[in-house]
Each structure stands twice: as C-alpha cells, then as structure tokens.
Amino acid sequence: MNPEPNKKKTRLLNLLFIASCSAILVFLLKAPPESTTKLPRDANHLQFYAMEKKAAEKHCGTCHAPDGLAPLPKDHPPKYRCLFCHKKYN
C-alpha cells in the first residue's frame, strides 16, 4: 500500500521552488556589469597570456609595486590575485 502524496503540500513546495528560482534569476539579472579593466594586450603584458594565472600573477609586483613603473592606487584591493579580477582578453 502506497500512501497517496499530499497534493497541497506538493503544490506548495513546487510554488516555493519556482519563487526561489525566480528570485535568484532576478537577483542575477540586476547584477552590475563587469567594470574591472582586463589585462592589457600590449608588449608589456603579452608574455603573461601564455602563462597560467598563478604563474603570471607572480610577476605583477615587479611593475605594480609602490616603487615600480606603474604603481597601484593606495585603495587597490589585495594584490596577490590580480588575474582573478583583471581577466585576459580571449
């Protein structure tokens, strides 16, 4: 003997699932566009395109240190994961 599923409970759970999915979709669609600049595709940075992210990030501090050629602003977020935000052009 199989107990008959409670149809009201099943409908309520289905509606809650649909409402949750809709809320997540609306949240994701309202997300701001990506605003972080990409890794430049110039002579200085082109060599890092062939490297894995973590290997390339080890070289960023050479130029972007406070006393380097292109120092970062003081309010810049942590500097150890550069290519997490500054993605490579495809």
Jmol script that loads the backbone (N, CA, C; Angstrom):
load data "model"
ATOM      1  N   MET A   1       0.820  -1.191   0.000  1.00  0.00           N
ATOM      2  CA  MET A   1       0.000   0.000   0.000  1.00  0.00           C
ATOM      3  C   MET A   1       0.869   1.262   0.000  1.00  0.00           C
ATOM      4  N   ASN A   2       0.747   2.074  -1.005  1.00  0.00           N
ATOM      5  CA  ASN A   2       1.462   3.338  -1.056  1.00  0.00           C
ATOM      6  C   ASN A   2       0.561   4.445  -0.553  1.00  0.00           C
ATOM      7  N   PRO A   3       1.064   5.245   0.376  1.00  0.00           N
ATOM      8  CA  PRO A   3       0.254   6.375   0.808  1.00  0.00           C
ATOM      9  C   PRO A   3       0.177   7.408  -0.314  1.00  0.00           C
ATOM     10  N   GLU A   4      -0.996   7.977  -0.505  1.00  0.00           N
ATOM     11  CA  GLU A   4      -1.190   8.974  -1.545  1.00  0.00           C
ATOM     12  C   GLU A   4      -0.490  10.260  -1.116  1.00  0.00           C
ATOM     13  N   PRO A   5       0.372  10.830  -1.994  1.00  0.00           N
ATOM     14  CA  PRO A   5       1.071  12.060  -1.616  1.00  0.00           C
ATOM     15  C   PRO A   5       0.087  13.203  -1.400  1.00  0.00           C
ATOM     16  N   ASN A   6       0.444  14.030  -0.475  1.00  0.00           N
ATOM     17  CA  ASN A   6      -0.386  15.186  -0.160  1.00  0.00           C
ATOM     18  C   ASN A   6      -0.243  16.196  -1.296  1.00  0.00           C
ATOM     19  N   LYS A   7      -1.273  16.366  -2.111  1.00  0.00           N
ATOM     20  CA  LYS A   7      -1.204  17.227  -3.292  1.00  0.00           C
ATOM     21  C   LYS A   7      -1.011  18.693  -2.935  1.00  0.00           C
ATOM     22  N   LYS A   8      -1.615  19.134  -1.845  1.00  0.00           N
ATOM     23  CA  LYS A   8      -1.462  20.541  -1.441  1.00  0.00           C
ATOM     24  C   LYS A   8      -0.014  20.821  -1.044  1.00  0.00           C
ATOM     25  N   LYS A   9       0.591  19.894  -0.335  1.00  0.00           N
ATOM     26  CA  LYS A   9       1.978  20.075   0.103  1.00  0.00           C
ATOM     27  C   LYS A   9       2.911  20.073  -1.117  1.00  0.00           C
ATOM     28  N   THR A  10       2.651  19.191  -2.052  1.00  0.00           N
ATOM     29  CA  THR A  10       3.461  19.119  -3.268  1.00  0.00           C
ATOM     30  C   THR A  10       3.347  20.401  -4.072  1.00  0.00           C
ATOM     31  N   ARG A  11       2.148  20.921  -4.212  1.00  0.00           N
ATOM     32  CA  ARG A  11       1.954  22.187  -4.935  1.00  0.00           C
ATOM     33  C   ARG A  11       2.651  23.340  -4.235  1.00  0.00           C
ATOM     34  N   LEU A  12       2.548  23.368  -2.910  1.00  0.00           N
ATOM     35  CA  LEU A  12       3.207  24.430  -2.146  1.00  0.00           C
ATOM     36  C   LEU A  12       4.719  24.367  -2.332  1.00  0.00           C
ATOM     37  N   LEU A  13       5.291  23.172  -2.264  1.00  0.00           N
ATOM     38  CA  LEU A  13       6.736  23.037  -2.462  1.00  0.00           C
ATOM     39  C   LEU A  13       7.143  23.420  -3.881  1.00  0.00           C
ATOM     40  N   ASN A  14       6.334  23.062  -4.857  1.00  0.00           N
ATOM     41  CA  ASN A  14       6.625  23.459  -6.235  1.00  0.00           C
ATOM     42  C   ASN A  14       6.575  24.977  -6.402  1.00  0.00           C
ATOM     43  N   LEU A  15       5.589  25.615  -5.808  1.00  0.00           N
ATOM     44  CA  LEU A  15       5.490  27.080  -5.881  1.00  0.00           C
ATOM     45  C   LEU A  15       6.659  27.747  -5.170  1.00  0.00           C
ATOM     46  N   LEU A  16       7.060  27.214  -4.023  1.00  0.00           N
ATOM     47  CA  LEU A  16       8.225  27.763  -3.317  1.00  0.00           C
ATOM     48  C   LEU A  16       9.497  27.607  -4.151  1.00  0.00           C
ATOM     49  N   PHE A  17       9.634  26.479  -4.802  1.00  0.00           N
ATOM     50  CA  PHE A  17      10.800  26.253  -5.663  1.00  0.00           C
ATOM     51  C   PHE A  17      10.818  27.247  -6.818  1.00  0.00           C
ATOM     52  N   ILE A  18       9.675  27.426  -7.475  1.00  0.00           N
ATOM     53  CA  ILE A  18       9.583  28.366  -8.599  1.00  0.00           C
ATOM     54  C   ILE A  18       9.845  29.797  -8.127  1.00  0.00           C
ATOM     55  N   ALA A  19       9.306  30.168  -6.976  1.00  0.00           N
ATOM     56  CA  ALA A  19       9.535  31.512  -6.437  1.00  0.00           C
ATOM     57  C   ALA A  19      11.013  31.716  -6.109  1.00  0.00           C
ATOM     58  N   SER A  20      11.651  30.710  -5.538  1.00  0.00           N
ATOM     59  CA  SER A  20      13.080  30.812  -5.210  1.00  0.00           C
ATOM     60  C   SER A  20      13.915  30.966  -6.468  1.00  0.00           C
ATOM     61  N   CYS A  21      13.636  30.149  -7.463  1.00  0.00           N
ATOM     62  CA  CYS A  21      14.371  30.242  -8.729  1.00  0.00           C
ATOM     63  C   CYS A  21      14.160  31.594  -9.395  1.00  0.00           C
ATOM     64  N   SER A  22      12.949  32.095  -9.341  1.00  0.00           N
ATOM     65  CA  SER A  22      12.655  33.410  -9.923  1.00  0.00           C
ATOM     66  C   SER A  22      13.405  34.510  -9.192  1.00  0.00           C
ATOM     67  N   ALA A  23      13.446  34.439  -7.870  1.00  0.00           N
ATOM     68  CA  ALA A  23      14.165  35.447  -7.083  1.00  0.00           C
ATOM     69  C   ALA A  23      15.654  35.425  -7.405  1.00  0.00           C
ATOM     70  N   ILE A  24      16.231  34.243  -7.542  1.00  0.00           N
ATOM     71  CA  ILE A  24      17.655  34.131  -7.883  1.00  0.00           C
ATOM     72  C   ILE A  24      17.903  34.695  -9.278  1.00  0.00           C
ATOM     73  N   LEU A  25      17.027  34.390 -10.221  1.00  0.00           N
ATOM     74  CA  LEU A  25      17.176  34.900 -11.578  1.00  0.00           C
ATOM     75  C   LEU A  25      17.109  36.425 -11.613  1.00  0.00           C
ATOM     76  N   VAL A  26      16.157  37.004 -10.909  1.00  0.00           N
ATOM     77  CA  VAL A  26      16.034  38.469 -10.860  1.00  0.00           C
ATOM     78  C   VAL A  26      17.286  39.072 -10.225  1.00  0.00           C
ATOM     79  N   PHE A  27      17.774  38.461  -9.155  1.00  0.00           N
ATOM     80  CA  PHE A  27      18.988  38.947  -8.489  1.00  0.00           C
ATOM     81  C   PHE A  27      20.174  38.943  -9.461  1.00  0.00           C
ATOM     82  N   LEU A  28      20.338  37.857 -10.201  1.00  0.00           N
ATOM     83  CA  LEU A  28      21.458  37.765 -11.137  1.00  0.00           C
ATOM     84  C   LEU A  28      21.313  38.722 -12.312  1.00  0.00           C
ATOM     85  N   LEU A  29      20.104  38.941 -12.786  1.00  0.00           N
ATOM     86  CA  LEU A  29      19.900  39.859 -13.902  1.00  0.00           C
ATOM     87  C   LEU A  29      20.116  41.315 -13.500  1.00  0.00           C
ATOM     88  N   LYS A  30      19.943  41.636 -12.226  1.00  0.00           N
ATOM     89  CA  LYS A  30      20.141  43.008 -11.759  1.00  0.00           C
ATOM     90  C   LYS A  30      21.590  43.278 -11.349  1.00  0.00           C
ATOM     91  N   ALA A  31      22.463  42.279 -11.453  1.00  0.00           N
ATOM     92  CA  ALA A  31      23.869  42.457 -11.085  1.00  0.00           C
ATOM     93  C   ALA A  31      24.502  43.517 -11.981  1.00  0.00           C
ATOM     94  N   PRO A  32      25.387  44.317 -11.440  1.00  0.00           N
ATOM     95  CA  PRO A  32      26.027  45.352 -12.261  1.00  0.00           C
ATOM     96  C   PRO A  32      26.961  44.711 -13.288  1.00  0.00           C
ATOM     97  N   PRO A  33      27.195  45.395 -14.401  1.00  0.00           N
ATOM     98  CA  PRO A  33      28.114  44.851 -15.413  1.00  0.00           C
ATOM     99  C   PRO A  33      29.545  44.824 -14.869  1.00  0.00           C
ATOM    100  N   GLU A  34      30.358  43.981 -15.458  1.00  0.00           N
ATOM    101  CA  GLU A  34      31.758  43.885 -15.049  1.00  0.00           C
ATOM    102  C   GLU A  34      32.441  45.214 -15.352  1.00  0.00           C
ATOM    103  N   SER A  35      33.096  45.780 -14.349  1.00  0.00           N
ATOM    104  CA  SER A  35      33.698  47.105 -14.524  1.00  0.00           C
ATOM    105  C   SER A  35      35.218  47.080 -14.391  1.00  0.00           C
ATOM    106  N   THR A  36      35.785  45.969 -14.029  1.00  0.00           N
ATOM    107  CA  THR A  36      37.232  45.874 -13.871  1.00  0.00           C
ATOM    108  C   THR A  36      37.887  45.805 -15.245  1.00  0.00           C
ATOM    109  N   THR A  37      38.943  46.565 -15.417  1.00  0.00           N
ATOM    110  CA  THR A  37      39.645  46.544 -16.704  1.00  0.00           C
ATOM    111  C   THR A  37      40.310  45.185 -16.904  1.00  0.00           C
ATOM    112  N   LYS A  38      40.398  44.771 -18.138  1.00  0.00           N
ATOM    113  CA  LYS A  38      41.037  43.498 -18.471  1.00  0.00           C
ATOM    114  C   LYS A  38      42.546  43.692 -18.523  1.00  0.00           C
ATOM    115  N   LEU A  39      43.268  42.584 -18.486  1.00  0.00           N
ATOM    116  CA  LEU A  39      44.721  42.614 -18.619  1.00  0.00           C
ATOM    117  C   LEU A  39      45.046  43.215 -19.978  1.00  0.00           C
ATOM    118  N   PRO A  40      45.852  44.283 -20.025  1.00  0.00           N
ATOM    119  CA  PRO A  40      46.138  44.923 -21.313  1.00  0.00           C
ATOM    120  C   PRO A  40      46.795  43.948 -22.289  1.00  0.00           C
ATOM    121  N   ARG A  41      46.486  44.113 -23.545  1.00  0.00           N
ATOM    122  CA  ARG A  41      47.120  43.284 -24.578  1.00  0.00           C
ATOM    123  C   ARG A  41      48.163  44.167 -25.272  1.00  0.00           C
ATOM    124  N   ASP A  42      49.221  44.461 -24.522  1.00  0.00           N
ATOM    125  CA  ASP A  42      50.300  45.280 -25.054  1.00  0.00           C
ATOM    126  C   ASP A  42      51.621  44.517 -24.917  1.00  0.00           C
ATOM    127  N   ALA A  43      52.697  45.144 -25.338  1.00  0.00           N
ATOM    128  CA  ALA A  43      54.003  44.474 -25.331  1.00  0.00           C
ATOM    129  C   ALA A  43      54.433  44.069 -23.916  1.00  0.00           C
ATOM    130  N   ASN A  44      54.083  44.864 -22.925  1.00  0.00           N
ATOM    131  CA  ASN A  44      54.486  44.557 -21.547  1.00  0.00           C
ATOM    132  C   ASN A  44      53.735  43.353 -20.972  1.00  0.00           C
ATOM    133  N   HIS A  45      52.497  43.164 -21.359  1.00  0.00           N
ATOM    134  CA  HIS A  45      51.661  42.128 -20.750  1.00  0.00           C
ATOM    135  C   HIS A  45      51.455  40.894 -21.628  1.00  0.00           C
ATOM    136  N   LEU A  46      51.806  40.970 -22.904  1.00  0.00           N
ATOM    137  CA  LEU A  46      51.541  39.875 -23.833  1.00  0.00           C
ATOM    138  C   LEU A  46      52.214  38.570 -23.404  1.00  0.00           C
ATOM    139  N   GLN A  47      53.374  38.666 -22.800  1.00  0.00           N
ATOM    140  CA  GLN A  47      54.090  37.460 -22.356  1.00  0.00           C
ATOM    141  C   GLN A  47      53.318  36.674 -21.295  1.00  0.00           C
ATOM    142  N   PHE A  48      52.443  37.323 -20.567  1.00  0.00           N
ATOM    143  CA  PHE A  48      51.707  36.663 -19.483  1.00  0.00           C
ATOM    144  C   PHE A  48      50.458  35.925 -19.978  1.00  0.00           C
ATOM    145  N   TYR A  49      50.063  36.162 -21.223  1.00  0.00           N
ATOM    146  CA  TYR A  49      48.893  35.484 -21.771  1.00  0.00           C
ATOM    147  C   TYR A  49      49.132  33.983 -21.927  1.00  0.00           C
ATOM    148  N   ALA A  50      50.370  33.584 -22.182  1.00  0.00           N
ATOM    149  CA  ALA A  50      50.682  32.168 -22.376  1.00  0.00           C
ATOM    150  C   ALA A  50      50.811  31.423 -21.045  1.00  0.00           C
ATOM    151  N   MET A  51      50.961  32.136 -19.952  1.00  0.00           N
ATOM    152  CA  MET A  51      51.162  31.521 -18.633  1.00  0.00           C
ATOM    153  C   MET A  51      49.830  31.200 -17.963  1.00  0.00           C
ATOM    154  N   GLU A  52      49.891  30.290 -17.023  1.00  0.00           N
ATOM    155  CA  GLU A  52      48.750  30.042 -16.143  1.00  0.00           C
ATOM    156  C   GLU A  52      48.577  31.269 -15.256  1.00  0.00           C
ATOM    157  N   LYS A  53      47.376  31.465 -14.718  1.00  0.00           N
ATOM    158  CA  LYS A  53      47.088  32.661 -13.920  1.00  0.00           C
ATOM    159  C   LYS A  53      48.053  32.841 -12.756  1.00  0.00           C
ATOM    160  N   LYS A  54      48.194  31.805 -11.937  1.00  0.00           N
ATOM    161  CA  LYS A  54      49.016  31.944 -10.731  1.00  0.00           C
ATOM    162  C   LYS A  54      50.480  32.183 -11.063  1.00  0.00           C
ATOM    163  N   ALA A  55      50.973  31.586 -12.143  1.00  0.00           N
ATOM    164  CA  ALA A  55      52.361  31.818 -12.560  1.00  0.00           C
ATOM    165  C   ALA A  55      52.534  33.258 -13.042  1.00  0.00           C
ATOM    166  N   ALA A  56      51.562  33.764 -13.778  1.00  0.00           N
ATOM    167  CA  ALA A  56      51.647  35.130 -14.296  1.00  0.00           C
ATOM    168  C   ALA A  56      51.537  36.155 -13.173  1.00  0.00           C
ATOM    169  N   GLU A  57      50.691  35.872 -12.178  1.00  0.00           N
ATOM    170  CA  GLU A  57      50.484  36.827 -11.082  1.00  0.00           C
ATOM    171  C   GLU A  57      51.742  37.059 -10.259  1.00  0.00           C
ATOM    172  N   LYS A  58      52.668  36.132 -10.279  1.00  0.00           N
ATOM    173  CA  LYS A  58      53.923  36.298  -9.529  1.00  0.00           C
ATOM    174  C   LYS A  58      54.762  37.442 -10.091  1.00  0.00           C
ATOM    175  N   HIS A  59      54.529  37.812 -11.337  1.00  0.00           N
ATOM    176  CA  HIS A  59      55.322  38.863 -11.987  1.00  0.00           C
ATOM    177  C   HIS A  59      54.688  40.249 -11.874  1.00  0.00           C
ATOM    178  N   CYS A  60      53.453  40.331 -11.429  1.00  0.00           N
ATOM    179  CA  CYS A  60      52.746  41.615 -11.404  1.00  0.00           C
ATOM    180  C   CYS A  60      53.424  42.630 -10.483  1.00  0.00           C
ATOM    181  N   GLY A  61      53.938  42.150  -9.354  1.00  0.00           N
ATOM    182  CA  GLY A  61      54.554  43.052  -8.381  1.00  0.00           C
ATOM    183  C   GLY A  61      55.780  43.763  -8.890  1.00  0.00           C
ATOM    184  N   THR A  62      56.413  43.247  -9.931  1.00  0.00           N
ATOM    185  CA  THR A  62      57.616  43.879 -10.472  1.00  0.00           C
ATOM    186  C   THR A  62      57.327  45.310 -10.925  1.00  0.00           C
ATOM    187  N   CYS A  63      56.274  45.483 -11.687  1.00  0.00           N
ATOM    188  CA  CYS A  63      55.925  46.816 -12.206  1.00  0.00           C
ATOM    189  C   CYS A  63      54.891  47.536 -11.348  1.00  0.00           C
ATOM    190  N   HIS A  64      54.039  46.780 -10.667  1.00  0.00           N
ATOM    191  CA  HIS A  64      52.920  47.394  -9.964  1.00  0.00           C
ATOM    192  C   HIS A  64      53.159  47.552  -8.460  1.00  0.00           C
ATOM    193  N   ALA A  65      54.410  47.429  -8.023  1.00  0.00           N
ATOM    194  CA  ALA A  65      54.758  47.686  -6.623  1.00  0.00           C
ATOM    195  C   ALA A  65      54.730  49.199  -6.383  1.00  0.00           C
ATOM    196  N   PRO A  66      54.665  49.631  -5.119  1.00  0.00           N
ATOM    197  CA  PRO A  66      54.617  51.083  -4.847  1.00  0.00           C
ATOM    198  C   PRO A  66      55.764  51.870  -5.482  1.00  0.00           C
ATOM    199  N   ASP A  67      56.927  51.249  -5.649  1.00  0.00           N
ATOM    200  CA  ASP A  67      58.061  51.954  -6.264  1.00  0.00           C
ATOM    201  C   ASP A  67      58.323  51.468  -7.687  1.00  0.00           C
ATOM    202  N   GLY A  68      57.364  50.769  -8.303  1.00  0.00           N
ATOM    203  CA  GLY A  68      57.525  50.230  -9.654  1.00  0.00           C
ATOM    204  C   GLY A  68      57.173  51.231 -10.730  1.00  0.00           C
ATOM    205  N   LEU A  69      57.196  50.766 -11.970  1.00  0.00           N
ATOM    206  CA  LEU A  69      56.910  51.623 -13.121  1.00  0.00           C
ATOM    207  C   LEU A  69      55.457  52.089 -13.156  1.00  0.00           C
ATOM    208  N   ALA A  70      54.535  51.234 -12.719  1.00  0.00           N
ATOM    209  CA  ALA A  70      53.104  51.564 -12.752  1.00  0.00           C
ATOM    210  C   ALA A  70      52.482  51.178 -11.410  1.00  0.00           C
ATOM    211  N   PRO A  71      52.748  51.953 -10.360  1.00  0.00           N
ATOM    212  CA  PRO A  71      52.231  51.589  -9.032  1.00  0.00           C
ATOM    213  C   PRO A  71      50.702  51.611  -8.984  1.00  0.00           C
ATOM    214  N   LEU A  72      50.161  50.749  -8.147  1.00  0.00           N
ATOM    215  CA  LEU A  72      48.715  50.679  -7.972  1.00  0.00           C
ATOM    216  C   LEU A  72      48.248  51.764  -7.010  1.00  0.00           C
ATOM    217  N   PRO A  73      46.993  52.189  -7.105  1.00  0.00           N
ATOM    218  CA  PRO A  73      46.466  53.165  -6.157  1.00  0.00           C
ATOM    219  C   PRO A  73      46.472  52.591  -4.740  1.00  0.00           C
ATOM    220  N   LYS A  74      46.515  53.459  -3.756  1.00  0.00           N
ATOM    221  CA  LYS A  74      46.575  53.006  -2.360  1.00  0.00           C
ATOM    222  C   LYS A  74      45.323  52.253  -1.945  1.00  0.00           C
ATOM    223  N   ASP A  75      44.185  52.558  -2.543  1.00  0.00           N
ATOM    224  CA  ASP A  75      42.931  51.891  -2.159  1.00  0.00           C
ATOM    225  C   ASP A  75      42.660  50.627  -2.984  1.00  0.00           C
ATOM    226  N   HIS A  76      43.663  50.148  -3.724  1.00  0.00           N
ATOM    227  CA  HIS A  76      43.505  48.939  -4.537  1.00  0.00           C
ATOM    228  C   HIS A  76      43.338  47.722  -3.626  1.00  0.00           C
ATOM    229  N   PRO A  77      42.437  46.801  -3.974  1.00  0.00           N
ATOM    230  CA  PRO A  77      42.238  45.596  -3.152  1.00  0.00           C
ATOM    231  C   PRO A  77      43.496  44.731  -3.106  1.00  0.00           C
ATOM    232  N   PRO A  78      43.487  43.625  -2.379  1.00  0.00           N
ATOM    233  CA  PRO A  78      44.684  42.782  -2.244  1.00  0.00           C
ATOM    234  C   PRO A  78      45.337  42.480  -3.590  1.00  0.00           C
ATOM    235  N   LYS A  79      46.631  42.515  -3.584  1.00  0.00           N
ATOM    236  CA  LYS A  79      47.378  42.449  -4.845  1.00  0.00           C
ATOM    237  C   LYS A  79      47.842  41.046  -5.220  1.00  0.00           C
ATOM    238  N   TYR A  80      47.494  40.018  -4.479  1.00  0.00           N
ATOM    239  CA  TYR A  80      48.034  38.685  -4.739  1.00  0.00           C
ATOM    240  C   TYR A  80      47.202  37.883  -5.729  1.00  0.00           C
ATOM    241  N   ARG A  81      46.030  38.341  -6.117  1.00  0.00           N
ATOM    242  CA  ARG A  81      45.185  37.626  -7.085  1.00  0.00           C
ATOM    243  C   ARG A  81      44.785  38.576  -8.216  1.00  0.00           C
ATOM    244  N   CYS A  82      45.745  39.114  -8.911  1.00  0.00           N
ATOM    245  CA  CYS A  82      45.491  40.112  -9.954  1.00  0.00           C
ATOM    246  C   CYS A  82      44.548  39.606 -11.046  1.00  0.00           C
ATOM    247  N   LEU A  83      44.826  38.390 -11.528  1.00  0.00           N
ATOM    248  CA  LEU A  83      44.057  37.885 -12.676  1.00  0.00           C
ATOM    249  C   LEU A  83      42.720  37.273 -12.268  1.00  0.00           C
ATOM    250  N   PHE A  84      42.387  37.367 -11.008  1.00  0.00           N
ATOM    251  CA  PHE A  84      41.041  36.989 -10.575  1.00  0.00           C
ATOM    252  C   PHE A  84      40.062  38.051 -11.056  1.00  0.00           C
ATOM    253  N   CYS A  85      40.464  39.311 -10.974  1.00  0.00           N
ATOM    254  CA  CYS A  85      39.615  40.425 -11.423  1.00  0.00           C
ATOM    255  C   CYS A  85      39.987  40.904 -12.831  1.00  0.00           C
ATOM    256  N   HIS A  86      41.275  41.047 -13.082  1.00  0.00           N
ATOM    257  CA  HIS A  86      41.750  41.551 -14.371  1.00  0.00           C
ATOM    258  C   HIS A  86      41.943  40.366 -15.319  1.00  0.00           C
ATOM    259  N   LYS A  87      40.871  39.987 -15.986  1.00  0.00           N
ATOM    260  CA  LYS A  87      40.869  38.793 -16.818  1.00  0.00           C
ATOM    261  C   LYS A  87      41.590  39.058 -18.141  1.00  0.00           C
ATOM    262  N   LYS A  88      42.065  37.974 -18.732  1.00  0.00           N
ATOM    263  CA  LYS A  88      42.731  38.070 -20.021  1.00  0.00           C
ATOM    264  C   LYS A  88      41.689  38.217 -21.133  1.00  0.00           C
ATOM    265  N   TYR A  89      42.061  38.958 -22.191  1.00  0.00           N
ATOM    266  CA  TYR A  89      41.219  39.015 -23.390  1.00  0.00           C
ATOM    267  C   TYR A  89      41.293  37.653 -24.053  1.00  0.00           C
ATOM    268  N   ASN A  90      40.224  37.230 -24.655  1.00  0.00           N
ATOM    269  CA  ASN A  90      40.242  35.933 -25.368  1.00  0.00           C
ATOM    270  C   ASN A  90      40.716  36.086 -26.773  1.00  0.00           C
TER     271      ASN A  90
END
end "model"
wireframe off; spacefill off
backbone 0.3
color backbone group
